[in-house]
Amino acid sequence: MYLADTDVLSETRREERANEGVRAFFRQARIDGRVVHLSVVTVAELRQGVERVRRRGDARQAAGLEKLVDNVLREYDKKILPAGKEIGGLWGNLRAPHPEPALDKLIAATAIFHGLTVVTRNVRDFKETGVEMLNPFE
């Protein structure tokens, strides 16, 4: 099973123009019946993206992104993993030697706790956590 990082999930909004490796990953996960989860961090980052666009005054693009986020939240509703005290403890342990980037460490802690592989393009920020990773862009 997998935990998709925001960069991979965001790529899917490009639909047919999305990276072929990302499209193939999601297609194969569906075929194999492998569940793809999201972290609460991804939900926050998606909402942050909508709000940034809205605050810069682009209401039309913000509305489109809002619709996309709503669709993602509906599709992944039961697959969004919260961060409880156990994950919080792992997160603290992962941040001790390398505190930044903090949110990627929370995603890694969530994946480690649940035994998931992080699907991300941003392997550098996860490298020292020991979490299993898959970069579908390669």
Sequence and secondary structure as in RCSB ss.txt:
>XXXX:A:sequence
MYLADTDVLSETRREERANEGVRAFFRQARIDGRVVHLSVVTVAELRQGVERVRRRGDARQAAGLEKLVDNVLRE
YDKKILPAGKEIGGLWGNLRAPHPEPALDKLIAATAIFHGLTVVTRNVRDFKETGVEMLNPFE
>XXXX:A:secstr
 EEE HHHHHHGGGGGGS HHHHHHHHHHHHHT  EEEEHHHHHHHHHHHHHHHHTT HHHHHHHHHHHHHHHHH
TGGGEE   HHHHHHHHHHHTT   SHHHHHHHHHHHHHT EEE S HHHHGGGT  EE TT 
